[in-house]
């Protein structure tokens, strides 16, 4: 049984190592050292992912929660595989960055944090296609965030909101973008921004507990 499980894990390993970027060329390996920790982690992740094959019988259909967990393990395994292959010179380390560029090229990303803009820019996203909205998209939403805010304080906020909306419309047209994704944290500001963006722009909203902890693999899963 263990040999059978190992063979299945190895098969999953082979599939997970196939990068999404179609133009990728594998190079002849060079000398190097095996990162045993990464390799063991890959096998463990894929064996954990294999469990979903059994629990999803007979149709192998996963609900949303299970799909997130399953694909998360595959993506984490893929990241480790990429690291090992790059250590031996088989692939270039910027392959994931190329995936990010490919899958985010038609997107405008709206978020609430400058720090997160820096994070996904490092992943390979064009910073011109990221908008940081430090305010909601409707002045009335500020009253939800701060019920005691005076009306006089809303006037400069209205100007900021107008600027953000103009920025969205300009960039959607300039870059011929098709979709808006809102990436926010699980807080009131993120919830309000996401809800309003859904209403105004039919945006897709993704919320995380902590945006600074997102990995490039998770980001690729979101935008692909």
N, C-alpha and C positions, 0 to 999 in steps of 0.2 A: 504494500500500500504506500509506504514512504517513497519507494522508487517511482511509483506511478505519479505521486504528488510532485516529486522533484522534476519529472519529465514535463508535467504540465506547467510548472513554474518556469522551467527553462524555455518552454514555448512562449509563454507570456513575456519573458525577458526578451526574446528575439523580436516579438511584435512591438514591444515598448521602445526598443532601440531605434525604430524607424522614425526619423525626424520628419516633420511636416513639410519642411522646405524642399520643394521638388528638385531644385538645382543642386542639392548637396552632393559632393563627391567624396567618397571615402578614400583616404590616403593609405599608403603602406605604413604599417605600424613601425615605430621606432623603439629602441630599448627603453625600459622603464621599470618602475616598481608597481606591483599591484596594491591598490589601497584596499586592504582586506576588510576594513570597517565598512567602506562603501559597498563592497561586493556582498558582504553578509547582509547589509541593510536592504539591498536590492532583492535578494532572495526572500528575506522575511516579508518585505512589502508585497511581493507578488504571491507568496503563499497566503498571506492575509487576504489579498484581493481574490484569490482562488475560491475562498469560502463563499463568495457571492454566487459562484457558479452553482453550488449545491443548494444554497438557501433559496435561490430564485427558480428552481426547477418547477414545472417542466418547460416553461416558456423562456426562462432566463430574463424576465422583465424586472427592472428595478424601479422602485418609486423614487421620487426626487431626492429624499434624504439619503437613501442607500446609494443612488447614482453619484451623489456628491462625494460620499466616503470612498466608493469604489474607484472613481476616476482620480480622486486625490491621491490614492496609493499608487496608481499607475503613473501619474505625473511625477510624484516624488521619486519613484523608481527611475523614471526617464531622466530626471535631472542628475541622479547619481550615475546612471549609465553614460550620459553625456560627459560628465566629469572624468570618468575612467577613460573613455575613448579619447578625450582631449589630452589627457596625461600621456597617452601613448602616440599622440600625433595623428590619430585616425581621422578626427574631425577638428575643425577650428573652433575655438572657444566662443566665437561670436555667432554660432549657428542659432542659438536661442534668440539672440538679438535680431537676427534676420527673420525668425518666425514672428517675433513681436511686431516688427515693421510691416510684415506682410498682412497680418491679421488686424492691425489697427489702422491701416491706411485709409479706410472708408469711415472711420469713427471720429466723433468729437467727444472728448471725455470731460465731464463736468464733475468737479469735486469741491470740497470745502476747505482743504488744507494745502498750503504751499509746500509743506514737508512731503506730502504724498505726491505732488507734482514732481518734485525732485526725484523721488523713488522710481516712478514709472518712466521718467525721462532717462534714468540710468538703464532701464530695461531695453530702451531703444525707441520709445515713443517720441514722435516729433513734438517738442514743447509748444509749437504753434497750434497744435490740435488739442491742447489741454486748457481748460478755463477754470480758474479758481474763483468760486462765487463766495465771497465773504459775507454775503447777505442773501436772504431768501429771494424768490422770484416774484413776490407780491408783497407790497407794504403791509397789508393786513396780517401777513404771517409773522411780522415782527412783534405784533401784539400777543401772539401765542407764545413766542419765545420770551417776551418781556412784557407782561400785562401792564406794568406801571410806566411804560415808555411814554413820554409826553408827545403830543402831536407835533410840537415844534421840532422834535428830534427826528421825525419821520421824513421831513423835507430833504435833508442830505442823503438819507437812505434811499429815497425814491430816485434820486439822481444816480446813485450807485447801481440800483436795480436796472435802470434804463441803460446804463453803460454795459452791464453784463448781457442784457438781452440783445443789444446792438452787436456786441461782440459775437454772440452765438450766431445770429443771422448772417453777419459778415463772413465768418469763418466757414459756415455751412455752404455759403455760395462760392467763396473764394477757392476752397479746396474741393468743391463738389462732393461734400460728404453726405452720406446716406442715413446715418444713425447717430443718435446721441446716447451715450452710456453715462449714467450717474453713479460714481463710486464714492460711497460715503461710509461713515462709521455708524454703528447702532446707537445713535443718540437723537435727541429731539431735532437738532438743526439738520442732521442728515435725513431724518424721516420727512421733515417738512419740505426740504429742497427736492427730494426724490418724488414726493407726491405731486408737487406743483409741476415738476418737469415732465412727469407722465401726462398730466392734463394738457400742458401747453405744447409739448413736442413729441408726445408718444414715446418718451425716452424709456430705456431699459434701466432699471435700478438694481444695483448690487450693493449690499451693505455687509460690512465686516466689523468684527469686534475691535480690531486694531489694524488700521491701514498700514502702519509702518512695518508690520510683521508679514505682509503679503510677499509671497515668493514669485519669481518670474514664471514658474510653472503654473501657479494659481492664476496669475494674470493672463497667461496664454489661454487657459481654460475659459476664462471669463470672456475674452474678446473673440475667440474662435467659434 
